[in-house]
Amino acid sequence: MSSQAAAGVGVLGSAFNPPHLGHLALAQEALWQLGLSEIVLVPTGQAPHKRIADDPGRDLRLAMTRLAAADDSHFTVSTLEVERDGPSYTCETLELLARERDAELVFVMGADAAIGLESWREPERVVELARLAVARRAGVSDADIGAVLRSLGAGDRATMLEMPEFGVSSSVVRERAAAGRPLRYLVPEPVARFIVEKGIYS
């Protein structure tokens, strides 16, 4: 896999249910390690493979993502998926973003997602439309990821990202919100306030 830095626009898709500091740290590391000009956060509209757990609805997830991104001028939020009917497929989202932006796209993903890339809709199209930036995760080897990417003809179109370990997940945040426990230092402060004020997840 290539260790070459790639200038361009990063794309980070997720349900963002809710967006937490791990998401923002991943976006920041991709931006910094690859010298990207921007990271586009893309909240999922309708997930194609599984129901989004405890989903408060795409509008609230979009609102939380905008609050999370507001403090960083390098982060933008795309409504492409939340405004689209039907399942959100990455290949379609990247095609639309490629038309919008005159820059190389870099799709940012976790190692656990990269391992399952072959099962996505048109995975060859995904790696044709964007370089990949894969965040290393404990328990997933570079060799296994490399094998998947080579099978898709993308062995030279991926960069591994070094990531600080984060013990926070969206499911943990939702559980804490439901129990009325503090969310500060797990999600951005405006997101924590929004969740409490709106009674999301409670």
C-alpha positions, 0 to 999 in steps of 0.5 A: 500500500502506498504511503504517499500523501495525497492532496485532495478532498477527504470524504467521511461517511457515517450515520453520525448517530451522534457524531463524537470526538472519535469521528472528528479525530479521524477527520483531523488525522486524515486532513493532517496526515494526507495534506487534504484541503477539506474533509466532507462529513456525509451523514447517511440517509438510509443505511443499505445493509442494516437499520440505524440503531436508535435513529432519531431521524436523518434531520436530527443527525444532520443537525448534530453533524453540522454542530460538530463540524462548525468549529473547524473551517476545514470541515464541511457537511454534505446533505447528498445522502440525507436528501436522497430517497432510498439507500445511501450507496457510497459509489453513488455519493462519490459520483455526485461529489466528484461532479461537485468538486474539482479535486481528487477525492479520498474516502476515509474509513476504518479498518473494520469497514475496509475489510468488508469493502468487497461486499459493498455495492460496486466496490471497484467503482468506489476505489476508482472514484476515490483514493482510500485512507484507512484508519488502523484498528486493533485486531485488523492487520494491514496484511488483511486489508491489503489483500482486500484492496488488491482484490479490488485493484486498489493496492496502490490507491490506499494509505494507512492512517495512524489513529490515537485510540478512542474508547468512545462510540456512538452506541456508548454515547446513546446509552449514556444519554438514555441514562441521563449521564454526562456527555461532555468530553465524548462529543463536541459541547454543542452536540452534547447540549443539543442532545440534552435540550432535544431529549434525543435518545432519552 
